[in-house]
Amino acid sequence: MELFITLVAALSASAVAIWQARTQRVRQVEDVYVARYWSLLDRLDPRTLRGLGGHDLGKEEELAIRLYFRLSEDQADLRAQSWVSDDTWRDWSGAISSQMGRSPFSRLWEETREDSAAGRDYSFTHLRQLAQNADYDPRPTSPWRRWLHRA
């Protein structure tokens, strides 16, 4: 009986340690992407961030916006692989949807979508769906992956 109790305690401790390690890893991945996001926003003019028209985008700003689209697609792809928590995805998806509806992001997104459709850029599978439906969530659909995601 003592062996059984020891075994159950050891398995429980191992499960908790694995869960904590995975949670920490998810947070680390999320932190890397948050840092990338802020580094891109730091390259934009305040008028661009506010969605104000009336000024021309420089090459650096246009590049930063296009890289933002790729970052957003990467974030959704990470979500599909269970590397982004529910709370973080709610924040990210809301911000992505909002940002893509603003000028000049919306104009550049249309150009990017056309380039993508013509095979000149990424397919932006997740970002296309998110642009059409702000509630889109690419979380895993297999029961095993969903269980891992919840754990």
Residue pairs with C-beta under 8 A, 6 or more apart in sequence:
19 151
22 151
25 83
26 83
26 84
26 85
27 85
29 78
29 83
29 84
30 83
30 84
30 85
30 88
33 71
33 74
33 75
33 78
36 71
37 68
37 71
40 64
40 67
40 68
40 71
41 49
41 64
43 60
43 61
43 63
43 64
44 61
44 64
44 65
45 55
45 61
47 54
47 55
48 55
48 57
48 61
48 65
48 104
51 102
51 103
51 105
52 103
53 103
53 104
57 65
57 104
62 108
65 104
65 105
65 108
66 108
66 112
68 99
68 105
69 108
69 109
69 112
69 124
69 127
70 122
72 92
72 96
72 100
72 127
72 130
73 122
73 124
73 125
73 126
73 127
75 84
75 92
75 96
76 93
76 126
76 127
76 130
76 138
77 126
77 138
78 84
79 89
79 92
79 126
79 137
79 138
79 139
80 126
80 138
80 139
80 140
81 140
82 139
82 140
82 145
82 148
82 149
84 92
86 139
89 137
89 139
93 130
93 134
93 135
93 136
93 137
94 134
96 127
96 130
97 130
97 131
97 134
99 105
100 106
100 109
100 127
100 130
100 131
109 131
112 121
112 124
113 124
113 128
115 121
116 122
116 123
116 124
116 128
126 136
126 138
129 136
129 138
130 136
139 146
139 149
140 146
140 148
140 149
